[in-house]
Amino acid sequence: MLLTALFVAQPAYAQKLHSYEPLMMDPFTTIYVNDGSCSAGKVLKVQGAPRNQRRKKSCVPMSDLKTAPR
């Protein structure tokens, strides 16, 4: 019982890789988009922004994505 509770309580470390940038995003959230706009081995990192501000976008290496522990 305790072991099950510990597994459920751990945060999810894996980042989902999107194929396109969504139109709507919550402010200050971060997603990774693999739409081919960055060079090989890199993905687009998009950070949501509050109203009337632009999103922050940058190309980052695939190794920057958080992966699930093994």
PDB file of N, CA, C and O in Angstrom:
ATOM      1  N   MET A   1       0.827  -1.188   0.000  1.00  0.00           N
ATOM      2  CA  MET A   1       0.000   0.000   0.000  1.00  0.00           C
ATOM      3  C   MET A   1       0.876   1.258   0.000  1.00  0.00           C
ATOM      4  O   MET A   1       0.644   2.173  -0.791  1.00  0.00           O
ATOM      5  N   LEU A   2       1.869   1.308   0.873  1.00  0.00           N
ATOM      6  CA  LEU A   2       2.743   2.475   0.959  1.00  0.00           C
ATOM      7  C   LEU A   2       3.553   2.641  -0.321  1.00  0.00           C
ATOM      8  O   LEU A   2       3.741   3.760  -0.797  1.00  0.00           O
ATOM      9  N   LEU A   3       4.031   1.540  -0.874  1.00  0.00           N
ATOM     10  CA  LEU A   3       4.797   1.599  -2.113  1.00  0.00           C
ATOM     11  C   LEU A   3       3.950   2.153  -3.253  1.00  0.00           C
ATOM     12  O   LEU A   3       4.435   2.954  -4.051  1.00  0.00           O
ATOM     13  N   THR A   4       2.717   1.743  -3.335  1.00  0.00           N
ATOM     14  CA  THR A   4       1.819   2.231  -4.373  1.00  0.00           C
ATOM     15  C   THR A   4       1.609   3.737  -4.225  1.00  0.00           C
ATOM     16  O   THR A   4       1.596   4.464  -5.218  1.00  0.00           O
ATOM     17  N   ALA A   5       1.448   4.197  -3.010  1.00  0.00           N
ATOM     18  CA  ALA A   5       1.252   5.632  -2.768  1.00  0.00           C
ATOM     19  C   ALA A   5       2.488   6.426  -3.170  1.00  0.00           C
ATOM     20  O   ALA A   5       2.356   7.541  -3.675  1.00  0.00           O
ATOM     21  N   LEU A   6       3.681   5.885  -2.959  1.00  0.00           N
ATOM     22  CA  LEU A   6       4.905   6.586  -3.335  1.00  0.00           C
ATOM     23  C   LEU A   6       5.043   6.708  -4.850  1.00  0.00           C
ATOM     24  O   LEU A   6       5.479   7.744  -5.353  1.00  0.00           O
ATOM     25  N   PHE A   7       4.677   5.660  -5.575  1.00  0.00           N
ATOM     26  CA  PHE A   7       4.761   5.714  -7.033  1.00  0.00           C
ATOM     27  C   PHE A   7       3.765   6.715  -7.607  1.00  0.00           C
ATOM     28  O   PHE A   7       4.078   7.416  -8.569  1.00  0.00           O
ATOM     29  N   VAL A   8       2.592   6.787  -7.037  1.00  0.00           N
ATOM     30  CA  VAL A   8       1.567   7.701  -7.524  1.00  0.00           C
ATOM     31  C   VAL A   8       1.938   9.143  -7.191  1.00  0.00           C
ATOM     32  O   VAL A   8       1.614  10.049  -7.959  1.00  0.00           O
ATOM     33  N   ALA A   9       2.605   9.375  -6.071  1.00  0.00           N
ATOM     34  CA  ALA A   9       2.904  10.722  -5.604  1.00  0.00           C
ATOM     35  C   ALA A   9       4.084  11.364  -6.329  1.00  0.00           C
ATOM     36  O   ALA A   9       4.260  12.579  -6.235  1.00  0.00           O
ATOM     37  N   GLN A  10       4.906  10.586  -7.053  1.00  0.00           N
ATOM     38  CA  GLN A  10       6.060  11.159  -7.721  1.00  0.00           C
ATOM     39  C   GLN A  10       5.618  11.983  -8.931  1.00  0.00           C
ATOM     40  O   GLN A  10       4.681  11.597  -9.629  1.00  0.00           O
ATOM     41  N   PRO A  11       6.278  13.106  -9.183  1.00  0.00           N
ATOM     42  CA  PRO A  11       5.917  13.929 -10.335  1.00  0.00           C
ATOM     43  C   PRO A  11       6.321  13.259 -11.643  1.00  0.00           C
ATOM     44  O   PRO A  11       7.230  12.430 -11.668  1.00  0.00           O
ATOM     45  N   ALA A  12       5.653  13.615 -12.710  1.00  0.00           N
ATOM     46  CA  ALA A  12       5.980  13.072 -14.023  1.00  0.00           C
ATOM     47  C   ALA A  12       7.175  13.842 -14.576  1.00  0.00           C
ATOM     48  O   ALA A  12       7.110  15.065 -14.705  1.00  0.00           O
ATOM     49  N   TYR A  13       8.249  13.158 -14.901  1.00  0.00           N
ATOM     50  CA  TYR A  13       9.454  13.813 -15.386  1.00  0.00           C
ATOM     51  C   TYR A  13       9.509  13.900 -16.904  1.00  0.00           C
ATOM     52  O   TYR A  13      10.239  14.733 -17.441  1.00  0.00           O
ATOM     53  N   ALA A  14       8.769  13.076 -17.598  1.00  0.00           N
ATOM     54  CA  ALA A  14       8.853  13.050 -19.054  1.00  0.00           C
ATOM     55  C   ALA A  14       8.135  14.245 -19.665  1.00  0.00           C
ATOM     56  O   ALA A  14       7.050  14.622 -19.224  1.00  0.00           O
ATOM     57  N   GLN A  15       8.746  14.832 -20.678  1.00  0.00           N
ATOM     58  CA  GLN A  15       8.149  15.943 -21.395  1.00  0.00           C
ATOM     59  C   GLN A  15       7.538  15.419 -22.682  1.00  0.00           C
ATOM     60  O   GLN A  15       8.158  14.620 -23.383  1.00  0.00           O
ATOM     61  N   LYS A  16       6.349  15.851 -22.993  1.00  0.00           N
ATOM     62  CA  LYS A  16       5.707  15.452 -24.238  1.00  0.00           C
ATOM     63  C   LYS A  16       6.224  16.329 -25.362  1.00  0.00           C
ATOM     64  O   LYS A  16       6.369  17.540 -25.198  1.00  0.00           O
ATOM     65  N   LEU A  17       6.500  15.722 -26.493  1.00  0.00           N
ATOM     66  CA  LEU A  17       6.987  16.430 -27.656  1.00  0.00           C
ATOM     67  C   LEU A  17       5.820  16.636 -28.615  1.00  0.00           C
ATOM     68  O   LEU A  17       5.258  15.665 -29.121  1.00  0.00           O
ATOM     69  N   HIS A  18       5.450  17.885 -28.869  1.00  0.00           N
ATOM     70  CA  HIS A  18       4.320  18.214 -29.732  1.00  0.00           C
ATOM     71  C   HIS A  18       4.787  18.332 -31.174  1.00  0.00           C
ATOM     72  O   HIS A  18       5.949  18.644 -31.433  1.00  0.00           O
ATOM     73  N   SER A  19       3.880  18.084 -32.112  1.00  0.00           N
ATOM     74  CA  SER A  19       4.231  18.210 -33.525  1.00  0.00           C
ATOM     75  C   SER A  19       3.886  19.595 -34.075  1.00  0.00           C
ATOM     76  O   SER A  19       4.295  19.936 -35.185  1.00  0.00           O
ATOM     77  N   TYR A  20       3.142  20.388 -33.317  1.00  0.00           N
ATOM     78  CA  TYR A  20       2.803  21.751 -33.728  1.00  0.00           C
ATOM     79  C   TYR A  20       2.619  22.611 -32.488  1.00  0.00           C
ATOM     80  O   TYR A  20       2.377  22.097 -31.395  1.00  0.00           O
ATOM     81  N   GLU A  21       2.733  23.912 -32.661  1.00  0.00           N
ATOM     82  CA  GLU A  21       2.568  24.858 -31.553  1.00  0.00           C
ATOM     83  C   GLU A  21       1.084  25.156 -31.365  1.00  0.00           C
ATOM     84  O   GLU A  21       0.424  25.561 -32.321  1.00  0.00           O
ATOM     85  N   PRO A  22       0.543  24.969 -30.169  1.00  0.00           N
ATOM     86  CA  PRO A  22      -0.884  25.227 -29.955  1.00  0.00           C
ATOM     87  C   PRO A  22      -1.201  26.720 -30.021  1.00  0.00           C
ATOM     88  O   PRO A  22      -0.347  27.562 -29.744  1.00  0.00           O
ATOM     89  N   LEU A  23      -2.434  27.032 -30.390  1.00  0.00           N
ATOM     90  CA  LEU A  23      -2.855  28.431 -30.447  1.00  0.00           C
ATOM     91  C   LEU A  23      -2.987  29.028 -29.052  1.00  0.00           C
ATOM     92  O   LEU A  23      -2.615  30.180 -28.827  1.00  0.00           O
ATOM     93  N   MET A  24      -3.513  28.248 -28.121  1.00  0.00           N
ATOM     94  CA  MET A  24      -3.728  28.719 -26.747  1.00  0.00           C
ATOM     95  C   MET A  24      -2.776  27.984 -25.808  1.00  0.00           C
ATOM     96  O   MET A  24      -2.619  26.766 -25.888  1.00  0.00           O
ATOM     97  N   MET A  25      -2.148  28.744 -24.921  1.00  0.00           N
ATOM     98  CA  MET A  25      -1.257  28.170 -23.901  1.00  0.00           C
ATOM     99  C   MET A  25      -1.475  28.902 -22.591  1.00  0.00           C
ATOM    100  O   MET A  25      -1.778  30.095 -22.580  1.00  0.00           O
ATOM    101  N   ASP A  26      -1.323  28.194 -21.500  1.00  0.00           N
ATOM    102  CA  ASP A  26      -1.371  28.837 -20.196  1.00  0.00           C
ATOM    103  C   ASP A  26      -0.106  29.673 -20.014  1.00  0.00           C
ATOM    104  O   ASP A  26       0.960  29.293 -20.498  1.00  0.00           O
ATOM    105  N   PRO A  27      -0.216  30.807 -19.323  1.00  0.00           N
ATOM    106  CA  PRO A  27       0.978  31.622 -19.072  1.00  0.00           C
ATOM    107  C   PRO A  27       2.021  30.842 -18.271  1.00  0.00           C
ATOM    108  O   PRO A  27       1.685  30.092 -17.355  1.00  0.00           O
ATOM    109  N   PHE A  28       3.270  31.029 -18.627  1.00  0.00           N
ATOM    110  CA  PHE A  28       4.430  30.475 -17.926  1.00  0.00           C
ATOM    111  C   PHE A  28       4.572  28.960 -18.040  1.00  0.00           C
ATOM    112  O   PHE A  28       5.378  28.372 -17.319  1.00  0.00           O
ATOM    113  N   THR A  29       3.811  28.309 -18.926  1.00  0.00           N
ATOM    114  CA  THR A  29       4.023  26.889 -19.166  1.00  0.00           C
ATOM    115  C   THR A  29       5.059  26.731 -20.278  1.00  0.00           C
ATOM    116  O   THR A  29       5.249  27.634 -21.092  1.00  0.00           O
ATOM    117  N   THR A  30       5.718  25.587 -20.302  1.00  0.00           N
ATOM    118  CA  THR A  30       6.738  25.310 -21.308  1.00  0.00           C
ATOM    119  C   THR A  30       6.383  24.041 -22.048  1.00  0.00           C
ATOM    120  O   THR A  30       6.061  23.023 -21.435  1.00  0.00           O
ATOM    121  N   ILE A  31       6.443  24.103 -23.380  1.00  0.00           N
ATOM    122  CA  ILE A  31       6.242  22.911 -24.192  1.00  0.00           C
ATOM    123  C   ILE A  31       7.389  22.824 -25.199  1.00  0.00           C
ATOM    124  O   ILE A  31       8.070  23.811 -25.478  1.00  0.00           O
ATOM    125  N   TYR A  32       7.584  21.632 -25.729  1.00  0.00           N
ATOM    126  CA  TYR A  32       8.606  21.404 -26.743  1.00  0.00           C
ATOM    127  C   TYR A  32       7.911  20.977 -28.023  1.00  0.00           C
ATOM    128  O   TYR A  32       7.052  20.096 -28.014  1.00  0.00           O
ATOM    129  N   VAL A  33       8.297  21.621 -29.139  1.00  0.00           N
ATOM    130  CA  VAL A  33       7.644  21.389 -30.425  1.00  0.00           C
ATOM    131  C   VAL A  33       8.688  20.920 -31.437  1.00  0.00           C
ATOM    132  O   VAL A  33       9.728  21.554 -31.611  1.00  0.00           O
ATOM    133  N   ASN A  34       8.398  19.810 -32.094  1.00  0.00           N
ATOM    134  CA  ASN A  34       9.271  19.299 -33.148  1.00  0.00           C
ATOM    135  C   ASN A  34       8.547  19.455 -34.480  1.00  0.00           C
ATOM    136  O   ASN A  34       7.970  18.502 -35.003  1.00  0.00           O
ATOM    137  N   ASP A  35       8.585  20.684 -35.027  1.00  0.00           N
ATOM    138  CA  ASP A  35       7.885  20.967 -36.270  1.00  0.00           C
ATOM    139  C   ASP A  35       8.841  21.187 -37.441  1.00  0.00           C
ATOM    140  O   ASP A  35       8.409  21.579 -38.525  1.00  0.00           O
ATOM    141  N   GLY A  36      10.115  20.943 -37.238  1.00  0.00           N
ATOM    142  CA  GLY A  36      11.102  21.094 -38.306  1.00  0.00           C
ATOM    143  C   GLY A  36      11.645  22.503 -38.457  1.00  0.00           C
ATOM    144  O   GLY A  36      12.415  22.759 -39.382  1.00  0.00           O
ATOM    145  N   SER A  37      11.271  23.427 -37.581  1.00  0.00           N
ATOM    146  CA  SER A  37      11.740  24.806 -37.698  1.00  0.00           C
ATOM    147  C   SER A  37      13.154  24.991 -37.146  1.00  0.00           C
ATOM    148  O   SER A  37      13.792  26.007 -37.422  1.00  0.00           O
ATOM    149  N   CYS A  38      13.647  24.033 -36.377  1.00  0.00           N
ATOM    150  CA  CYS A  38      15.005  24.105 -35.829  1.00  0.00           C
ATOM    151  C   CYS A  38      15.906  23.125 -36.584  1.00  0.00           C
ATOM    152  O   CYS A  38      15.421  22.249 -37.301  1.00  0.00           O
ATOM    153  N   SER A  39      17.204  23.281 -36.417  1.00  0.00           N
ATOM    154  CA  SER A  39      18.150  22.406 -37.106  1.00  0.00           C
ATOM    155  C   SER A  39      18.095  20.984 -36.531  1.00  0.00           C
ATOM    156  O   SER A  39      17.437  20.734 -35.521  1.00  0.00           O
ATOM    157  N   ALA A  40      18.786  20.078 -37.180  1.00  0.00           N
ATOM    158  CA  ALA A  40      18.770  18.662 -36.782  1.00  0.00           C
ATOM    159  C   ALA A  40      19.263  18.492 -35.344  1.00  0.00           C
ATOM    160  O   ALA A  40      20.251  19.103 -34.938  1.00  0.00           O
ATOM    161  N   GLY A  41      18.567  17.665 -34.590  1.00  0.00           N
ATOM    162  CA  GLY A  41      18.946  17.399 -33.207  1.00  0.00           C
ATOM    163  C   GLY A  41      18.436  18.432 -32.219  1.00  0.00           C
ATOM    164  O   GLY A  41      18.747  18.356 -31.031  1.00  0.00           O
ATOM    165  N   LYS A  42      17.655  19.398 -32.694  1.00  0.00           N
ATOM    166  CA  LYS A  42      17.116  20.437 -31.809  1.00  0.00           C
ATOM    167  C   LYS A  42      15.612  20.504 -31.944  1.00  0.00           C
ATOM    168  O   LYS A  42      15.049  20.121 -32.969  1.00  0.00           O
ATOM    169  N   VAL A  43      14.956  21.003 -30.882  1.00  0.00           N
ATOM    170  CA  VAL A  43      13.512  21.204 -30.882  1.00  0.00           C
ATOM    171  C   VAL A  43      13.220  22.631 -30.434  1.00  0.00           C
ATOM    172  O   VAL A  43      14.064  23.287 -29.823  1.00  0.00           O
ATOM    173  N   LEU A  44      12.036  23.094 -30.739  1.00  0.00           N
ATOM    174  CA  LEU A  44      11.615  24.443 -30.371  1.00  0.00           C
ATOM    175  C   LEU A  44      11.037  24.428 -28.961  1.00  0.00           C
ATOM    176  O   LEU A  44      10.093  23.692 -28.677  1.00  0.00           O
ATOM    177  N   LYS A  45      11.606  25.238 -28.089  1.00  0.00           N
ATOM    178  CA  LYS A  45      11.105  25.380 -26.719  1.00  0.00           C
ATOM    179  C   LYS A  45      10.228  26.633 -26.702  1.00  0.00           C
ATOM    180  O   LYS A  45      10.689  27.728 -27.023  1.00  0.00           O
ATOM    181  N   VAL A  46       8.945  26.458 -26.320  1.00  0.00           N
ATOM    182  CA  VAL A  46       7.995  27.568 -26.313  1.00  0.00           C
ATOM    183  C   VAL A  46       7.507  27.784 -24.893  1.00  0.00           C
ATOM    184  O   VAL A  46       7.020  26.852 -24.252  1.00  0.00           O
ATOM    185  N   GLN A  47       7.635  29.010 -24.398  1.00  0.00           N
ATOM    186  CA  GLN A  47       7.173  29.357 -23.056  1.00  0.00           C
ATOM    187  C   GLN A  47       6.000  30.317 -23.183  1.00  0.00           C
ATOM    188  O   GLN A  47       6.099  31.356 -23.836  1.00  0.00           O
ATOM    189  N   GLY A  48       4.883  29.952 -22.547  1.00  0.00           N
ATOM    190  CA  GLY A  48       3.693  30.789 -22.575  1.00  0.00           C
ATOM    191  C   GLY A  48       3.915  32.115 -21.863  1.00  0.00           C
ATOM    192  O   GLY A  48       4.763  32.220 -20.976  1.00  0.00           O
ATOM    193  N   ALA A  49       3.145  33.127 -22.258  1.00  0.00           N
ATOM    194  CA  ALA A  49       3.287  34.461 -21.681  1.00  0.00           C
ATOM    195  C   ALA A  49       1.911  35.007 -21.314  1.00  0.00           C
ATOM    196  O   ALA A  49       0.902  34.585 -21.878  1.00  0.00           O
ATOM    197  N   PRO A  50       1.870  35.951 -20.362  1.00  0.00           N
ATOM    198  CA  PRO A  50       0.593  36.590 -20.022  1.00  0.00           C
ATOM    199  C   PRO A  50       0.045  37.373 -21.211  1.00  0.00           C
ATOM    200  O   PRO A  50       0.718  37.523 -22.231  1.00  0.00           O
ATOM    201  N   ARG A  51      -1.169  37.863 -21.072  1.00  0.00           N
ATOM    202  CA  ARG A  51      -1.837  38.604 -22.148  1.00  0.00           C
ATOM    203  C   ARG A  51      -0.975  39.755 -22.669  1.00  0.00           C
ATOM    204  O   ARG A  51      -0.218  40.385 -21.931  1.00  0.00           O
ATOM    205  N   ASN A  52      -1.124  39.999 -23.964  1.00  0.00           N
ATOM    206  CA  ASN A  52      -0.458  41.116 -24.645  1.00  0.00           C
ATOM    207  C   ASN A  52       1.070  41.043 -24.605  1.00  0.00           C
ATOM    208  O   ASN A  52       1.742  42.060 -24.775  1.00  0.00           O
ATOM    209  N   GLN A  53       1.613  39.864 -24.385  1.00  0.00           N
ATOM    210  CA  GLN A  53       3.061  39.681 -24.441  1.00  0.00           C
ATOM    211  C   GLN A  53       3.360  38.518 -25.372  1.00  0.00           C
ATOM    212  O   GLN A  53       2.539  37.614 -25.528  1.00  0.00           O
ATOM    213  N   ARG A  54       4.512  38.540 -25.980  1.00  0.00           N
ATOM    214  CA  ARG A  54       4.897  37.484 -26.907  1.00  0.00           C
ATOM    215  C   ARG A  54       5.448  36.273 -26.160  1.00  0.00           C
ATOM    216  O   ARG A  54       6.028  36.395 -25.081  1.00  0.00           O
ATOM    217  N   ARG A  55       5.253  35.118 -26.754  1.00  0.00           N
ATOM    218  CA  ARG A  55       5.826  33.894 -26.213  1.00  0.00           C
ATOM    219  C   ARG A  55       7.326  33.899 -26.441  1.00  0.00           C
ATOM    220  O   ARG A  55       7.812  34.465 -27.420  1.00  0.00           O
ATOM    221  N   LYS A  56       8.062  33.264 -25.529  1.00  0.00           N
ATOM    222  CA  LYS A  56       9.503  33.116 -25.706  1.00  0.00           C
ATOM    223  C   LYS A  56       9.749  31.812 -26.449  1.00  0.00           C
ATOM    224  O   LYS A  56       9.259  30.757 -26.046  1.00  0.00           O
ATOM    225  N   LYS A  57      10.507  31.889 -27.533  1.00  0.00           N
ATOM    226  CA  LYS A  57      10.793  30.713 -28.346  1.00  0.00           C
ATOM    227  C   LYS A  57      12.293  30.611 -28.554  1.00  0.00           C
ATOM    228  O   LYS A  57      12.962  31.613 -28.810  1.00  0.00           O
ATOM    229  N   SER A  58      12.820  29.397 -28.444  1.00  0.00           N
ATOM    230  CA  SER A  58      14.232  29.173 -28.713  1.00  0.00           C
ATOM    231  C   SER A  58      14.447  27.713 -29.092  1.00  0.00           C
ATOM    232  O   SER A  58      13.700  26.830 -28.670  1.00  0.00           O
ATOM    233  N   CYS A  59      15.473  27.477 -29.890  1.00  0.00           N
ATOM    234  CA  CYS A  59      15.834  26.112 -30.274  1.00  0.00           C
ATOM    235  C   CYS A  59      16.801  25.563 -29.226  1.00  0.00           C
ATOM    236  O   CYS A  59      17.807  26.195 -28.901  1.00  0.00           O
ATOM    237  N   VAL A  60      16.488  24.396 -28.711  1.00  0.00           N
ATOM    238  CA  VAL A  60      17.324  23.765 -27.690  1.00  0.00           C
ATOM    239  C   VAL A  60      17.651  22.338 -28.135  1.00  0.00           C
ATOM    240  O   VAL A  60      16.884  21.733 -28.884  1.00  0.00           O
ATOM    241  N   PRO A  61      18.787  21.796 -27.679  1.00  0.00           N
ATOM    242  CA  PRO A  61      19.130  20.415 -28.023  1.00  0.00           C
ATOM    243  C   PRO A  61      18.114  19.435 -27.434  1.00  0.00           C
ATOM    244  O   PRO A  61      17.516  19.696 -26.391  1.00  0.00           O
ATOM    245  N   MET A  62      17.930  18.313 -28.113  1.00  0.00           N
ATOM    246  CA  MET A  62      17.009  17.280 -27.634  1.00  0.00           C
ATOM    247  C   MET A  62      17.409  16.796 -26.241  1.00  0.00           C
ATOM    248  O   MET A  62      16.557  16.342 -25.477  1.00  0.00           O
ATOM    249  N   SER A  63      18.693  16.889 -25.905  1.00  0.00           N
ATOM    250  CA  SER A  63      19.156  16.420 -24.598  1.00  0.00           C
ATOM    251  C   SER A  63      18.628  17.281 -23.454  1.00  0.00           C
ATOM    252  O   SER A  63      18.677  16.861 -22.298  1.00  0.00           O
ATOM    253  N   ASP A  64      18.120  18.486 -23.756  1.00  0.00           N
ATOM    254  CA  ASP A  64      17.552  19.352 -22.712  1.00  0.00           C
ATOM    255  C   ASP A  64      16.187  18.892 -22.234  1.00  0.00           C
ATOM    256  O   ASP A  64      15.726  19.314 -21.174  1.00  0.00           O
ATOM    257  N   LEU A  65      15.536  18.029 -23.006  1.00  0.00           N
ATOM    258  CA  LEU A  65      14.237  17.506 -22.594  1.00  0.00           C
ATOM    259  C   LEU A  65      14.433  16.613 -21.387  1.00  0.00           C
ATOM    260  O   LEU A  65      15.366  15.812 -21.341  1.00  0.00           O
ATOM    261  N   LYS A  66      13.560  16.750 -20.420  1.00  0.00           N
ATOM    262  CA  LYS A  66      13.610  15.888 -19.247  1.00  0.00           C
ATOM    263  C   LYS A  66      13.089  14.527 -19.634  1.00  0.00           C
ATOM    264  O   LYS A  66      12.044  14.417 -20.276  1.00  0.00           O
ATOM    265  N   THR A  67      13.808  13.488 -19.251  1.00  0.00           N
ATOM    266  CA  THR A  67      13.372  12.129 -19.559  1.00  0.00           C
ATOM    267  C   THR A  67      13.002  11.402 -18.300  1.00  0.00           C
ATOM    268  O   THR A  67      13.465  11.747 -17.213  1.00  0.00           O
ATOM    269  N   ALA A  68      12.173  10.402 -18.436  1.00  0.00           N
ATOM    270  CA  ALA A  68      11.730   9.626 -17.291  1.00  0.00           C
ATOM    271  C   ALA A  68      12.900   8.805 -16.741  1.00  0.00           C
ATOM    272  O   ALA A  68      13.656   8.225 -17.520  1.00  0.00           O
ATOM    273  N   PRO A  69      13.064   8.744 -15.412  1.00  0.00           N
ATOM    274  CA  PRO A  69      14.135   7.950 -14.829  1.00  0.00           C
ATOM    275  C   PRO A  69      13.895   6.463 -15.080  1.00  0.00           C
ATOM    276  O   PRO A  69      12.754   6.003 -15.121  1.00  0.00           O
ATOM    277  N   ARG A  70      14.987   5.723 -15.248  1.00  0.00           N
ATOM    278  CA  ARG A  70      14.855   4.286 -15.515  1.00  0.00           C
ATOM    279  C   ARG A  70      15.123   3.469 -14.296  1.00  0.00           C
ATOM    280  O   ARG A  70      15.054   2.241 -14.348  1.00  0.00           O
TER     281      ARG A  70
END
